[in-house]
Amino acid sequence: MNKVIDAKGICKEFIIGKSREQVLKQISFQVRQGEFLSVMGPSGCGKSTLLYILGGLDLPTGGEVYSFGRSYKDMSEKEKSKMRRTKIGFVFQFYNLVPNLNVEDNILLPILLDGKKIKDYENPLSEILEITGLTERRKFKPRELSGGQQQRVAIARALLFGPELILADEPIGNLDSKSGIEIMELFKKINREMGKTIIQVTHSEEAALYGTRLIRMKDGVIKEDKRIEQK
């Protein structure tokens, strides 16, 4: 299988006052096409920082990330922006929906911002609404949806461009346990049936076990990297 992500010796430090805090310390690993990787660890261990670096949203202090075979160091900002729009979908803890837009318009918002024609995405939109269980709610506003349904909209929006990689930062962090399970089942479906590579950051052991692989982090380093047997 092809390498989607290749992280080599990733370091990240922040300057706080007169001191330097090293958040990531020589992190190296690869993610191959079709994997569902869960990154776990306590708050402050650097897992979210790592996710942003993998997605090209932040720069490491040292080391290098190769995304789909290309180093972010060799990309212009325009090239990195295009990579994020076309090959990587982002899902965050907060849904980032526009309150006065309905479900389908929130999903289509990146298309509008990119100056593309909505009619070219009518079929993909219908398919994604079906996959995410939102077909009957396509005209609902965010205030008419539960937290789990709002996160489904955010996931649908991330899928619209047909990305090969989904990066999810604490995707069920704001949800009750029932909604959280439903969202994790949706991610598993996206991974298995759509063949999407997924990297999620989570503090939930239960959520992590939906993946096919688990990395545990502590104090900025990888403590464990293992496969997960799926039922």
MDAnalysis code that builds the backbone (N, CA, C; Angstrom):
import MDAnalysis as mda
import numpy as np

u = mda.Universe.empty(693, n_residues=231, atom_resindex=np.repeat(np.arange(231), 3), trajectory=True)
u.add_TopologyAttr("name", ["N", "CA", "C"] * 231)
u.add_TopologyAttr("resid", np.arange(1, 232))
u.add_TopologyAttr("resname", ["MET", "ASN", "LYS", "VAL", "ILE", "ASP", "ALA", "LYS", "GLY", "ILE", "CYS", "LYS", "GLU", "PHE", "ILE", "ILE", "GLY", "LYS", "SER", "ARG", "GLU", "GLN", "VAL", "LEU", "LYS", "GLN", "ILE", "SER", "PHE", "GLN", "VAL", "ARG", "GLN", "GLY", "GLU", "PHE", "LEU", "SER", "VAL", "MET", "GLY", "PRO", "SER", "GLY", "CYS", "GLY", "LYS", "SER", "THR", "LEU", "LEU", "TYR", "ILE", "LEU", "GLY", "GLY", "LEU", "ASP", "LEU", "PRO", "THR", "GLY", "GLY", "GLU", "VAL", "TYR", "SER", "PHE", "GLY", "ARG", "SER", "TYR", "LYS", "ASP", "MET", "SER", "GLU", "LYS", "GLU", "LYS", "SER", "LYS", "MET", "ARG", "ARG", "THR", "LYS", "ILE", "GLY", "PHE", "VAL", "PHE", "GLN", "PHE", "TYR", "ASN", "LEU", "VAL", "PRO", "ASN", "LEU", "ASN", "VAL", "GLU", "ASP", "ASN", "ILE", "LEU", "LEU", "PRO", "ILE", "LEU", "LEU", "ASP", "GLY", "LYS", "LYS", "ILE", "LYS", "ASP", "TYR", "GLU", "ASN", "PRO", "LEU", "SER", "GLU", "ILE", "LEU", "GLU", "ILE", "THR", "GLY", "LEU", "THR", "GLU", "ARG", "ARG", "LYS", "PHE", "LYS", "PRO", "ARG", "GLU", "LEU", "SER", "GLY", "GLY", "GLN", "GLN", "GLN", "ARG", "VAL", "ALA", "ILE", "ALA", "ARG", "ALA", "LEU", "LEU", "PHE", "GLY", "PRO", "GLU", "LEU", "ILE", "LEU", "ALA", "ASP", "GLU", "PRO", "ILE", "GLY", "ASN", "LEU", "ASP", "SER", "LYS", "SER", "GLY", "ILE", "GLU", "ILE", "MET", "GLU", "LEU", "PHE", "LYS", "LYS", "ILE", "ASN", "ARG", "GLU", "MET", "GLY", "LYS", "THR", "ILE", "ILE", "GLN", "VAL", "THR", "HIS", "SER", "GLU", "GLU", "ALA", "ALA", "LEU", "TYR", "GLY", "THR", "ARG", "LEU", "ILE", "ARG", "MET", "LYS", "ASP", "GLY", "VAL", "ILE", "LYS", "GLU", "ASP", "LYS", "ARG", "ILE", "GLU", "GLN", "LYS"])
u.atoms.positions = np.array([
    [0.840, -1.205, 0.000],
    [0.000, 0.000, 0.000],
    [0.874, 1.255, 0.000],
    [0.386, 2.283, -0.631],
    [1.126, 3.531, -0.736],
    [1.173, 4.266, 0.598],
    [2.267, 4.992, 0.804],
    [2.389, 5.827, 2.002],
    [1.608, 7.122, 1.783],
    [0.695, 7.414, 2.686],
    [-0.062, 8.664, 2.641],
    [0.683, 9.735, 3.434],
    [1.201, 9.335, 4.597],
    [1.970, 10.232, 5.461],
    [3.272, 9.544, 5.860],
    [4.355, 10.297, 5.805],
    [5.654, 9.813, 6.282],
    [6.272, 10.922, 7.134],
    [6.219, 10.729, 8.453],
    [6.758, 11.720, 9.391],
    [8.153, 11.279, 9.826],
    [9.109, 12.170, 9.670],
    [10.501, 11.825, 9.971],
    [11.101, 12.808, 10.975],
    [11.304, 12.322, 12.185],
    [11.999, 13.111, 13.205],
    [11.332, 14.425, 13.562],
    [9.998, 14.414, 13.686],
    [9.259, 15.652, 13.918],
    [9.497, 16.179, 15.331],
    [9.933, 17.425, 15.397],
    [10.103, 18.132, 16.673],
    [9.283, 19.415, 16.630],
    [8.790, 19.819, 17.772],
    [8.065, 21.083, 17.859],
    [8.286, 21.678, 19.236],
    [8.704, 22.935, 19.238],
    [8.865, 23.634, 20.511],
    [8.208, 24.999, 20.441],
    [7.734, 25.430, 21.599],
    [7.118, 26.744, 21.732],
    [7.931, 27.571, 22.710],
    [8.044, 28.853, 22.414],
    [8.723, 29.771, 23.335],
    [7.682, 30.406, 24.228],
    [7.797, 30.163, 25.510],
    [6.870, 30.715, 26.497],
    [7.665, 31.595, 27.440],
    [7.512, 32.904, 27.263],
    [8.323, 33.830, 28.041],
    [9.783, 33.694, 27.650],
    [10.617, 33.366, 28.614],
    [12.043, 33.180, 28.347],
    [12.434, 31.710, 28.239],
    [11.451, 30.838, 28.344],
    [11.750, 29.402, 28.298],
    [11.224, 28.771, 27.010],
    [11.782, 27.623, 26.682],
    [11.347, 26.854, 25.526],
    [10.700, 25.560, 26.000],
    [9.538, 25.268, 25.457],
    [8.851, 24.025, 25.811],
    [8.828, 23.119, 24.586],
    [9.444, 21.955, 24.719],
    [9.485, 21.006, 23.601],
    [8.261, 20.101, 23.691],
    [7.357, 20.252, 22.725],
    [6.089, 19.526, 22.738],
    [6.216, 18.191, 22.012],
    [6.945, 18.157, 20.902],
    [7.174, 16.920, 20.151],
    [8.672, 16.664, 20.052],
    [9.064, 15.395, 20.275],
    [10.478, 15.059, 20.347],
    [10.798, 13.884, 19.425],
    [11.293, 14.194, 18.248],
    [11.752, 13.165, 17.302],
    [10.680, 12.112, 17.010],
    [9.520, 12.570, 16.540],
    [8.413, 11.674, 16.208],
    [8.573, 11.163, 14.775],
    [8.600, 9.845, 14.618],
    [8.715, 9.243, 13.288],
    [7.726, 8.089, 13.153],
    [6.963, 8.089, 12.080],
    [6.077, 6.977, 11.751],
    [5.519, 7.194, 10.354],
    [4.913, 6.141, 9.809],
    [4.284, 6.210, 8.493],
    [2.829, 5.794, 8.602],
    [2.013, 6.339, 7.709],
    [0.609, 5.935, 7.612],
    [0.363, 5.535, 6.166],
    [-0.133, 4.315, 5.988],
    [-0.358, 3.807, 4.638],
    [-1.824, 3.907, 4.237],
    [-2.036, 3.898, 2.963],
    [-3.377, 4.028, 2.398],
    [-4.322, 2.989, 3.005],
    [-5.491, 3.464, 3.446],
    [-6.517, 2.573, 3.986],
    [-6.439, 2.341, 5.482],
    [-5.409, 2.851, 6.140],
    [-5.312, 2.689, 7.591],
    [-6.281, 3.630, 8.309],
    [-6.666, 3.250, 9.503],
    [-7.450, 4.099, 10.404],
    [-6.635, 4.182, 11.691],
    [-5.845, 5.247, 11.810],
    [-4.919, 5.419, 12.923],
    [-5.536, 6.291, 14.004],
    [-5.503, 5.790, 15.234],
    [-5.912, 6.579, 16.394],
    [-4.660, 6.989, 17.164],
    [-4.549, 8.268, 17.477],
    [-3.437, 8.782, 18.279],
    [-3.999, 9.184, 19.633],
    [-3.536, 8.515, 20.684],
    [-4.036, 8.742, 22.037],
    [-2.953, 9.330, 22.925],
    [-3.401, 9.960, 24.007],
    [-2.464, 10.468, 24.990],
    [-3.131, 11.494, 25.875],
    [-2.544, 11.785, 27.027],
    [-3.122, 12.774, 27.939],
    [-3.066, 14.181, 27.357],
    [-3.842, 15.074, 27.913],
    [-3.818, 16.473, 27.474],
    [-2.405, 17.028, 27.597],
    [-1.983, 17.756, 26.565],
    [-0.660, 18.375, 26.594],
    [0.465, 17.497, 26.105],
    [0.137, 16.287, 25.601],
    [1.211, 15.383, 25.156],
    [1.682, 15.704, 23.742],
    [0.957, 16.590, 23.034],
    [1.383, 17.006, 21.696],
    [0.631, 16.369, 20.554],
    [-0.433, 15.603, 20.861],
    [-1.113, 14.865, 19.790],
    [-1.844, 15.778, 18.805],
    [-2.510, 16.824, 19.297],
    [-3.195, 17.741, 18.379],
    [-2.192, 18.556, 17.570],
    [-1.122, 18.977, 18.218],
    [-0.053, 19.683, 17.505],
    [0.486, 18.820, 16.374],
    [0.689, 17.535, 16.663],
    [1.171, 16.605, 15.641],
    [0.188, 16.522, 14.477],
    [-1.109, 16.452, 14.780],
    [-2.125, 16.344, 13.727],
    [-2.079, 17.556, 12.801],
    [-1.947, 18.754, 13.380],
    [-1.899, 19.975, 12.568],
    [-0.654, 19.994, 11.687],
    [0.445, 19.475, 12.202],
    [1.667, 19.405, 11.400],
    [1.496, 18.409, 10.256],
    [0.845, 17.276, 10.520],
    [0.608, 16.279, 9.479],
    [-0.270, 16.838, 8.363],
    [-1.179, 17.754, 8.735],
    [-2.073, 18.352, 7.753],
    [-1.534, 19.615, 7.107],
    [-0.311, 19.999, 7.461],
    [0.285, 21.199, 6.883],
    [-0.278, 22.489, 7.426],
    [-0.992, 22.406, 8.567],
    [-1.557, 23.606, 9.187],
    [-0.568, 24.289, 10.123],
    [0.472, 23.556, 10.500],
    [1.508, 24.089, 11.373],
    [2.845, 23.546, 10.888],
    [3.914, 24.223, 11.232],
    [5.245, 23.812, 10.809],
    [6.009, 23.207, 11.982],
    [6.751, 22.132, 11.755],
    [7.578, 21.592, 12.826],
    [8.810, 22.457, 13.048],
    [9.371, 22.375, 14.229],
    [10.633, 23.058, 14.502],
    [11.784, 22.297, 13.854],
    [11.635, 20.975, 13.802],
    [12.638, 20.128, 13.167],
    [11.967, 18.905, 12.561],
    [12.664, 18.247, 11.660],
    [12.093, 17.077, 11.002],
    [11.324, 17.453, 9.751],
    [10.671, 16.468, 9.164],
    [10.016, 16.678, 7.883],
    [8.804, 15.765, 7.749],
    [7.738, 16.291, 7.121],
    [6.542, 15.495, 6.840],
    [6.365, 15.384, 5.332],
    [6.227, 14.144, 4.864],
    [5.910, 13.889, 3.467],
    [4.431, 13.510, 3.388],
    [3.687, 14.261, 2.605],
    [2.263, 14.011, 2.414],
    [2.043, 13.594, 0.963],
    [1.574, 12.369, 0.767],
    [1.398, 11.815, -0.584],
    [2.697, 11.909, -1.390],
    [3.803, 11.646, -0.703],
    [5.099, 11.575, -1.371],
    [5.834, 12.891, -1.521],
    [5.217, 13.981, -1.106],
    [5.867, 15.296, -1.220],
    [6.089, 15.922, 0.147],
    [7.242, 16.508, 0.328],
    [7.548, 17.171, 1.576],
    [6.875, 18.540, 1.629],
    [6.286, 18.855, 2.773],
    [5.698, 20.186, 2.932],
    [6.756, 21.282, 2.774],
    [7.998, 20.954, 3.099],
    [9.079, 21.933, 2.968],
    [9.272, 22.378, 1.520],
    [8.950, 21.471, 0.591],
    [9.155, 21.764, -0.832],
    [7.936, 22.404, -1.486],
    [6.868, 22.609, -0.709],
    [5.634, 23.168, -1.260],
    [5.513, 24.656, -0.939],
    [4.982, 25.396, -1.889],
    [4.622, 26.789, -1.628],
    [3.331, 26.797, -0.816],
    [2.976, 27.943, -0.256],
    [1.734, 28.040, 0.502],
    [0.531, 27.722, -0.386],
    [0.630, 28.133, -1.654],
    [-0.456, 27.853, -2.604],
    [-0.604, 26.354, -2.828],
    [0.527, 25.667, -2.952],
    [0.499, 24.216, -3.157],
    [-0.037, 23.497, -1.924],
    [0.359, 23.951, -0.736],
    [-0.149, 23.332, 0.490],
    [-1.648, 23.569, 0.632],
    [-2.093, 24.751, 0.269],
    [-3.518, 25.059, 0.327],
    [-4.306, 24.161, -0.616],
    [-3.775, 23.942, -1.808],
    [-4.445, 23.067, -2.771],
    [-4.486, 21.630, -2.259],
    [-3.390, 21.180, -1.647],
    [-3.332, 19.840, -1.075],
    [-4.429, 19.667, -0.022],
    [-4.575, 20.668, 0.841],
    [-5.593, 20.591, 1.905],
    [-7.002, 20.617, 1.340],
    [-7.204, 21.314, 0.242],
    [-8.547, 21.406, -0.346],
    [-8.936, 20.145, -1.106],
    [-7.964, 19.481, -1.707],
    [-8.295, 18.400, -2.628],
    [-7.978, 16.994, -2.113],
    [-6.990, 16.867, -1.222],
    [-6.576, 15.530, -0.797],
    [-6.792, 15.257, 0.689],
    [-7.035, 16.315, 1.475],
    [-7.171, 16.132, 2.922],
    [-8.472, 16.767, 3.405],
    [-9.246, 16.010, 4.169],
    [-10.455, 16.534, 4.795],
    [-10.222, 16.674, 6.286],
    [-10.680, 17.787, 6.865],
    [-10.467, 18.055, 8.287],
    [-11.792, 18.007, 9.045],
    [-11.779, 17.350, 10.204],
    [-12.930, 17.322, 11.100],
    [-12.427, 17.691, 12.492],
    [-13.042, 18.712, 13.084],
    [-12.589, 19.204, 14.379],
    [-13.619, 18.927, 15.474],
    [-13.214, 19.185, 16.700],
    [-14.112, 18.986, 17.843],
    [-15.324, 19.905, 17.755],
    [-15.079, 21.134, 17.295],
    [-16.166, 22.087, 17.111],
    [-16.573, 22.056, 15.638],
    [-17.851, 22.082, 15.378],
    [-18.365, 21.742, 14.057],
    [-18.144, 22.840, 13.010],
    [-17.998, 24.084, 13.460],
    [-17.713, 25.203, 12.542],
    [-18.750, 25.326, 11.435],
    [-20.025, 25.231, 11.815],
    [-21.105, 25.405, 10.852],
    [-21.589, 26.847, 10.850],
    [-22.093, 27.302, 9.708],
    [-22.653, 28.654, 9.593],
    [-24.121, 28.585, 10.027],
    [-24.499, 29.291, 11.097],
    [-25.833, 29.130, 11.696],
    [-26.999, 29.379, 10.750],
    [-26.866, 30.348, 9.839],
    [-28.004, 30.703, 8.978],
    [-28.043, 29.921, 7.664],
    [-27.131, 28.945, 7.494],
    [-27.154, 28.086, 6.309],
    [-27.712, 26.715, 6.681],
    [-28.457, 26.114, 5.767],
    [-28.978, 24.779, 6.045],
    [-27.889, 23.726, 5.835],
    [-28.249, 22.471, 6.055],
    [-27.273, 21.383, 6.008],
    [-26.542, 21.328, 4.671],
    [-27.286, 21.295, 3.568],
    [-26.614, 21.131, 2.273],
    [-25.775, 22.351, 1.916],
    [-26.212, 23.542, 2.311],
    [-25.412, 24.738, 2.013],
    [-24.142, 24.775, 2.859],
    [-24.216, 24.272, 4.101],
    [-23.007, 24.180, 4.923],
    [-22.016, 23.201, 4.315],
    [-22.530, 22.104, 3.774],
    [-21.657, 21.116, 3.140],
    [-21.024, 21.690, 1.870],
    [-21.810, 22.451, 1.129],
    [-21.343, 23.005, -0.150],
    [-20.512, 24.276, -0.008],
    [-20.404, 24.799, 1.192],
    [-19.712, 26.076, 1.392],
    [-18.299, 26.104, 0.791],
    [-17.475, 25.060, 0.975],
    [-16.140, 25.098, 0.350],
    [-16.191, 25.215, -1.170],
    [-17.245, 24.634, -1.781],
    [-17.406, 24.728, -3.236],
    [-17.650, 26.179, -3.636],
    [-18.517, 26.845, -2.882],
    [-18.820, 28.244, -3.158],
    [-17.583, 29.122, -2.988],
    [-16.848, 28.878, -1.906],
    [-15.659, 29.679, -1.624],
    [-14.566, 29.445, -2.660],
    [-14.581, 28.259, -3.269],
    [-13.571, 27.919, -4.270],
    [-13.988, 28.364, -5.672],
    [-15.179, 28.949, -5.786],
    [-15.642, 29.444, -7.080],
    [-16.070, 28.365, -8.050],
    [-16.381, 27.175, -7.526],
    [-16.801, 26.076, -8.401],
    [-18.319, 26.070, -8.568],
    [-18.805, 25.317, -9.568],
    [-20.228, 25.247, -9.857],
    [-20.900, 24.184, -8.988],
    [-21.934, 24.595, -8.270],
    [-22.633, 23.683, -7.368],
    [-23.251, 22.517, -8.135],
    [-23.750, 22.769, -9.349],
    [-24.424, 21.704, -10.097],
    [-23.490, 20.529, -10.405],
    [-22.178, 20.804, -10.436],
    [-21.215, 19.733, -10.681],
    [-21.079, 18.801, -9.481],
    [-21.613, 19.222, -8.352],
    [-21.466, 18.433, -7.127],
    [-22.795, 17.891, -6.616],
    [-23.836, 17.948, -7.448],
    [-25.149, 17.484, -7.006],
    [-25.151, 15.987, -6.695],
    [-24.554, 15.199, -7.558],
    [-24.510, 13.754, -7.321],
    [-23.634, 13.380, -6.128],
    [-22.391, 13.920, -6.032],
    [-21.587, 13.635, -4.836],
    [-22.286, 14.074, -3.546],
    [-22.983, 15.217, -3.593],
    [-23.693, 15.695, -2.404],
    [-24.758, 14.692, -1.976],
    [-25.547, 14.211, -2.931],
    [-26.600, 13.238, -2.607],
    [-26.015, 11.967, -2.008],
    [-24.903, 11.501, -2.571],
    [-24.256, 10.288, -2.061],
    [-23.735, 10.500, -0.644],
    [-23.139, 11.658, -0.396],
    [-22.580, 11.935, 0.922],
    [-23.688, 12.117, 1.962],
    [-24.777, 12.765, 1.567],
    [-25.922, 12.895, 2.472],
    [-26.456, 11.522, 2.869],
    [-26.467, 10.595, 1.908],
    [-26.937, 9.224, 2.179],
    [-25.978, 8.510, 3.124],
    [-24.690, 8.599, 2.849],
    [-23.672, 7.932, 3.676],
    [-23.700, 8.433, 5.113],
    [-23.878, 9.739, 5.285],
    [-23.845, 10.333, 6.621],
    [-25.206, 10.366, 7.303],
    [-26.230, 9.855, 6.634],
    [-27.558, 9.793, 7.248],
    [-28.246, 11.133, 7.386],
    [-27.979, 12.043, 6.448],
    [-28.516, 13.403, 6.540],
    [-29.520, 13.735, 5.434],
    [-29.885, 12.763, 4.613],
    [-30.761, 13.036, 3.475],
    [-32.063, 13.714, 3.906],
    [-32.660, 13.238, 4.978],
    [-33.939, 13.778, 5.432],
    [-33.794, 15.128, 6.134],
    [-32.564, 15.524, 6.402],
    [-32.327, 16.772, 7.138],
    [-31.561, 17.796, 6.313],
    [-31.534, 17.627, 5.008],
    [-30.707, 18.477, 4.153],
    [-31.129, 19.940, 4.182],
    [-32.376, 20.235, 4.542],
    [-32.854, 21.620, 4.588],
    [-32.903, 22.173, 6.016],
    [-32.431, 21.392, 6.990],
    [-32.452, 21.838, 8.383],
    [-31.305, 22.821, 8.638],
    [-31.530, 23.761, 9.558],
    [-30.473, 24.661, 10.027],
    [-29.753, 23.993, 11.211],
    [-28.513, 24.400, 11.490],
    [-27.768, 23.790, 12.595],
    [-28.516, 23.782, 13.928],
    [-29.281, 24.850, 14.222],
    [-29.999, 24.903, 15.496],
    [-31.085, 23.837, 15.607],
    [-31.462, 23.252, 14.479],
    [-32.486, 22.209, 14.463],
    [-31.885, 20.808, 14.547],
    [-30.580, 20.738, 14.694],
    [-29.878, 19.460, 14.721],
    [-29.266, 19.186, 16.086],
    [-29.118, 17.906, 16.409],
    [-28.390, 17.518, 17.622],
    [-26.894, 17.705, 17.381],
    [-26.105, 17.595, 18.453],
    [-24.652, 17.713, 18.306],
    [-24.090, 16.660, 17.376],
    [-24.595, 15.427, 17.488],
    [-24.123, 14.363, 16.615],
    [-24.439, 14.622, 15.159],
    [-25.635, 15.165, 14.908],
    [-26.017, 15.488, 13.533],
    [-25.173, 16.623, 12.977],
    [-24.854, 17.601, 13.821],
    [-23.994, 18.697, 13.377],
    [-22.600, 18.175, 13.013],
    [-22.103, 17.226, 13.802],
    [-20.791, 16.662, 13.467],
    [-20.860, 15.861, 12.172],
    [-22.004, 15.239, 11.894],
    [-22.182, 14.539, 10.617],
    [-22.093, 15.532, 9.446],
    [-22.640, 16.714, 9.639],
    [-22.552, 17.748, 8.595],
    [-21.086, 18.122, 8.358],
    [-20.345, 18.277, 9.453],
    [-18.926, 18.617, 9.325],
    [-18.160, 17.509, 8.604],
    [-18.497, 16.249, 8.903],
    [-17.850, 15.120, 8.232],
    [-18.230, 15.104, 6.750],
    [-19.511, 15.342, 6.458],
    [-19.966, 15.380, 5.061],
    [-19.229, 16.466, 4.282],
    [-19.055, 17.620, 4.903],
    [-18.329, 18.720, 4.260],
    [-16.877, 18.319, 3.962],
    [-16.265, 17.593, 4.904],
    [-14.882, 17.151, 4.710],
    [-14.760, 16.141, 3.571],
    [-15.844, 15.412, 3.291],
    [-15.824, 14.375, 2.259],
    [-16.126, 14.900, 0.856],
    [-16.656, 16.095, 0.750],
    [-17.216, 16.563, -0.514],
    [-16.229, 16.580, -1.667],
    [-14.985, 16.976, -1.412],
    [-13.986, 17.045, -2.474],
    [-13.398, 15.677, -2.809],
    [-13.851, 14.634, -2.093],
    [-13.289, 13.302, -2.329],
    [-11.864, 13.161, -1.845],
    [-11.553, 13.623, -0.618],
    [-10.171, 13.534, -0.131],
    [-9.755, 12.091, 0.097],
    [-8.458, 11.863, 0.039],
    [-7.930, 10.528, 0.309],
    [-7.643, 10.333, 1.796],
    [-7.454, 11.434, 2.512],
    [-7.082, 11.384, 3.927],
    [-8.032, 12.266, 4.741],
    [-8.525, 11.728, 5.860],
    [-9.338, 12.498, 6.808],
    [-8.545, 12.665, 8.088],
    [-8.378, 13.897, 8.558],
    [-7.734, 14.195, 9.836],
    [-8.803, 14.690, 10.803],
    [-8.942, 14.006, 11.925],
    [-9.999, 14.331, 12.890],
    [-9.392, 14.617, 14.259],
    [-9.674, 15.804, 14.782],
    [-9.142, 16.224, 16.082],
    [-10.245, 16.152, 17.135],
    [-10.187, 15.148, 18.008],
    [-11.188, 14.940, 19.067],
    [-12.609, 15.046, 18.490],
    [-12.942, 14.249, 17.483],
    [-14.223, 14.427, 16.778],
    [-15.464, 14.169, 17.621],
    [-15.324, 13.447, 18.749],
    [-16.499, 13.216, 19.597],
    [-16.343, 13.881, 20.959],
    [-15.415, 14.830, 21.052],
    [-15.118, 15.478, 22.322],
    [-16.277, 16.252, 22.915],
    [-17.207, 16.719, 22.076],
    [-18.347, 17.507, 22.568],
    [-19.651, 16.723, 22.562],
    [-19.582, 15.418, 22.362],
    [-20.799, 14.627, 22.191],
    [-21.060, 13.718, 23.388],
    [-22.337, 13.381, 23.590],
    [-22.685, 12.383, 24.590],
    [-22.252, 11.010, 24.083],
    [-22.265, 10.018, 24.956],
    [-21.707, 8.715, 24.608],
    [-22.441, 8.059, 23.442],
    [-23.766, 8.160, 23.397],
    [-24.530, 7.537, 22.313],
    [-24.181, 8.174, 20.968],
    [-24.152, 9.513, 20.932],
    [-23.804, 10.206, 19.689],
    [-22.359, 9.919, 19.296],
    [-21.501, 9.819, 20.301],
    [-20.097, 9.520, 20.033],
    [-19.917, 8.171, 19.363],
    [-20.650, 7.168, 19.838],
    [-20.583, 5.833, 19.229],
    [-21.056, 5.886, 17.779],
    [-22.149, 6.622, 17.537],
    [-22.683, 6.730, 16.179],
    [-21.676, 7.382, 15.228],
    [-20.978, 8.403, 15.717],
    [-19.974, 9.082, 14.888],
    [-18.796, 8.152, 14.611],
    [-18.373, 7.388, 15.622],
    [-17.258, 6.467, 15.402],
    [-17.651, 5.346, 14.441],
    [-18.898, 4.897, 14.513],
    [-19.377, 3.892, 13.553],
    [-19.361, 4.467, 12.134],
    [-19.676, 5.759, 12.020],
    [-19.648, 6.419, 10.711],
    [-18.213, 6.489, 10.176],
    [-17.269, 6.834, 11.044],
    [-15.866, 6.864, 10.617],
    [-15.405, 5.477, 10.162],
    [-15.795, 4.451, 10.898],
    [-15.428, 3.084, 10.501],
    [-16.000, 2.754, 9.125],
    [-17.243, 3.166, 8.889],
    [-17.889, 2.930, 7.595],
    [-17.146, 3.668, 6.486],
    [-16.770, 4.916, 6.745],
    [-16.033, 5.710, 5.759],
    [-14.694, 5.057, 5.441],
    [-14.043, 4.524, 6.462],
    [-12.759, 3.852, 6.278],
    [-12.913, 2.554, 5.492],
    [-13.879, 1.735, 5.869],
    [-14.022, 0.412, 5.253],
    [-14.685, 0.461, 3.880],
    [-15.777, 1.209, 3.774],
    [-16.561, 1.174, 2.536],
    [-16.086, 2.183, 1.494],
    [-15.573, 3.316, 1.957],
    [-15.093, 4.321, 1.016],
    [-13.581, 4.260, 0.818],
    [-12.909, 3.492, 1.661],
    [-11.464, 3.329, 1.527],
    [-10.651, 4.539, 1.927],
    [-11.241, 5.406, 2.755],
    [-10.528, 6.618, 3.174],
    [-9.537, 6.307, 4.292],
    [-8.357, 6.879, 4.188],
    [-7.384, 6.815, 5.273],
    [-7.792, 7.838, 6.329],
    [-7.771, 7.426, 7.587],
    [-8.201, 8.318, 8.673],
    [-7.130, 8.362, 9.757],
    [-6.833, 9.555, 10.228],
    [-6.008, 9.745, 11.423],
    [-6.836, 10.565, 12.396],
    [-7.142, 9.982, 13.546],
    [-7.892, 10.719, 14.553],
    [-7.067, 10.866, 15.819],
    [-7.196, 12.010, 16.438],
    [-6.630, 12.265, 17.757],
    [-7.770, 12.158, 18.762],
    [-7.552, 11.396, 19.816],
    [-8.611, 11.206, 20.799],
    [-8.028, 10.921, 22.179],
    [-8.798, 11.240, 23.203],
    [-8.414, 10.841, 24.567],
    [-9.269, 9.666, 25.034],
    [-10.163, 9.198, 24.156],
    [-11.095, 8.134, 24.489],
    [-10.570, 6.770, 24.031],
    [-10.382, 5.872, 24.989],
    [-9.937, 4.514, 24.663],
    [-10.959, 3.819, 23.771],
    [-12.230, 4.015, 24.072],
    [-13.293, 3.378, 23.295],
    [-13.274, 3.864, 21.849],
    [-13.113, 5.176, 21.659],
    [-13.061, 5.723, 20.297],
    [-11.826, 5.233, 19.558],
    [-10.705, 5.135, 20.267],
    [-9.447, 4.724, 19.630],
    [-9.549, 3.322, 19.054],
    [-10.317, 2.457, 19.710],
    [-10.392, 1.059, 19.295],
    [-11.233, 0.841, 18.036],
    [-11.853, 1.892, 17.521],
    [-12.539, 1.786, 16.234],
    [-11.549, 1.777, 15.082],
    [-10.322, 2.182, 15.356],
    [-9.304, 2.225, 14.316],
    [-8.670, 0.877, 14.062],
    [-7.728, 0.851, 13.114],
    [-6.988, -0.372, 12.794],
    [-5.586, -0.344, 13.399],
    [-5.215, 0.811, 13.962],
    [-3.878, 0.982, 14.519],
    [-3.934, 2.044, 15.610],
    [-3.102, 1.871, 16.640],
    [-3.108, 2.796, 17.776],
    [-1.696, 3.248, 18.104],
    [-1.522, 4.560, 18.177],
    [-0.282, 5.149, 18.679],
    [-0.597, 5.840, 19.997],
    [0.159, 5.477, 21.039],
    [0.019, 6.152, 22.338],
    [1.195, 7.109, 22.521],
    [0.864, 8.337, 22.908],
    [1.897, 9.348, 23.130],
    [1.918, 9.787, 24.595],
    [3.082, 10.190, 25.043],
    [3.236, 10.774, 26.383],
    [4.468, 11.658, 26.377],
    [4.308, 12.858, 26.883],
    [5.432, 13.796, 26.997],
    [6.168, 14.003, 25.683],
    [5.387, 14.049, 24.578],
    [5.967, 14.408, 23.292],
    [6.648, 13.290, 22.535],
    [6.532, 12.055, 23.032],
    [7.145, 10.926, 22.324],
    [6.119, 9.798, 22.152],
    [6.397, 8.901, 21.214],
    [5.541, 7.733, 21.006],
    [5.956, 6.634, 21.977],
    [4.996, 6.192, 22.783],
    [5.257, 5.141, 23.761],
    [4.843, 3.763, 23.244],
    [3.885, 3.749, 22.307],
    [3.398, 2.470, 21.794],
    [2.831, 2.683, 20.399],
    [3.046, 1.720, 19.532],
    [2.502, 1.743, 18.175],
    [2.100, 0.308, 17.856],
    [0.810, 0.034, 17.802],
    [0.358, -1.345, 17.627],
    [-0.854, -1.434, 16.712],
    [-1.056, -2.609, 16.161],
    [-2.232, -2.898, 15.344],
    [-3.404, -3.237, 16.248],
    [-4.608, -2.926, 15.760],
    [-5.831, -3.249, 16.492],
    [-6.589, -4.301, 15.690],
    [-6.934, -5.391, 16.349],
    [-7.714, -6.437, 15.698],
    [-9.169, -6.003, 15.628],
    [-9.713, -5.964, 14.413],
    [-11.101, -5.542, 14.219],
    [-12.030, -6.750, 14.197],
    [-13.218, -6.562, 14.786],
    [-14.222, -7.620, 14.792],
    [-14.964, -7.646, 13.459],
])
